[in-house]
Amino acid sequence: MEKEDRLRRLKFRAWHRGTREADYMIGCFFDRHHTEWDEASIAWYERLMDEDDVDIMGWALGTIPIPADYAGPMMDAMAKLDYVEIPR
């Protein structure tokens, strides 16, 4: 699958998680950072999208330990939460 198709699919998955809170956290992260991603970053995010929202949010908020597979710069950026812009 080509990069643009993968990113389009990831955007949909990021913004259709099932709860508004997860949509904002995961979707806004995608919107803010996806243009900077290389192949490894895209693959990391694809794997992340297969995880439960509760786990992703817990890792980003620091309420549960981050598994070694997800620890690193991408999760560090997600944990900053400076990318979340809540629409009014």
C-alpha positions in Angstrom: 0.0 0.0 0.0 1.3 3.5 -0.8 2.2 6.0 1.8 -0.7 8.3 1.1 -3.2 5.5 1.2 -1.7 4.3 4.5 -1.9 7.8 6.0 -5.5 8.3 4.8 -6.5 5.0 6.5 -4.6 5.9 9.7 -6.4 9.3 9.8 -9.7 7.6 9.6 -8.8 5.1 12.3 -7.3 7.8 14.5 -10.5 9.9 14.4 -13.0 7.0 14.8 -11.9 5.4 18.0 -15.3 5.2 19.8 -15.1 8.0 22.4 -14.7 11.7 22.0 -11.7 11.8 24.4 -9.8 9.1 22.4 -10.7 10.8 19.1 -9.2 14.0 20.3 -6.1 12.5 21.8 -5.3 10.0 19.1 -6.7 12.0 16.1 -5.1 15.3 17.1 -1.8 13.6 17.5 -2.1 12.2 14.0 -3.1 15.6 12.6 -0.2 17.4 14.3 2.6 15.0 13.5 1.9 12.7 10.5 3.6 15.0 7.9 6.9 14.4 9.7 6.7 10.6 9.8 9.0 8.2 8.0 8.3 4.6 7.3 9.2 3.5 10.8 6.9 6.1 12.4 4.0 5.1 10.1 4.5 1.4 11.0 4.6 2.3 14.7 1.3 4.2 14.5 -0.3 1.4 12.5 0.6 -1.0 15.3 -0.7 1.5 17.9 -4.0 1.7 16.2 -4.6 -2.0 16.9 -4.3 -1.3 20.7 -7.3 -0.5 23.0 -8.0 3.2 23.5 -7.8 2.8 27.2 -4.3 1.5 26.9 -3.2 4.2 24.5 -4.6 6.9 26.7 -3.1 5.4 29.8 0.3 5.3 28.2 0.1 8.9 27.0 -1.2 10.1 30.4 1.4 8.1 32.3 -1.2 6.2 34.4 0.0 2.8 33.2 3.5 1.7 32.1 4.3 1.9 28.5 5.3 -1.4 26.9 8.8 -1.6 25.4 7.3 -1.9 21.9 5.8 1.6 22.2 8.3 3.4 24.4 10.4 6.1 22.6 10.2 9.4 20.9 6.7 8.8 19.4 5.1 8.0 22.7 7.1 10.8 24.3 5.5 13.2 21.8 2.1 11.8 22.5 2.6 12.2 26.2 3.2 15.9 25.9 -0.5 16.4 25.0 0.3 19.8 23.5 -1.3 18.8 20.3 -4.8 18.4 21.6 -7.1 21.2 20.4 -10.6 20.8 21.6 -13.1 22.2 19.1 -15.7 24.6 20.5 
